[in-house]
Amino acid sequence: MEINIYYVLGVVIVLYLFITVYNKKKSTRRRSRTFMEGYQRKERKTRKSPETDKKDQ
């Protein structure tokens, strides 16, 4: 019966390590330059000025 405690603790430790490594990879990816590559901001619905009309053409 006492050995079951060690099995449970082992599984918990493995899950903790797995989640930690997974989160570390995600945070590294977020900090990389390619994370927001290709992202375009949605333009606000505002009245265009003549200057912006010239830029669009």
Sequence and secondary structure as in RCSB ss.txt:
>XXXX:A:sequence
MEINIYYVLGVVIVLYLFITVYNKKKSTRRRSRTFMEGYQRKERKTRKSPETDKKDQ
>XXXX:A:secstr
 HHHHHHHHHHHHHHHHHHHHHHHHHHHHHHSGGGGTT           HHHHHHH 
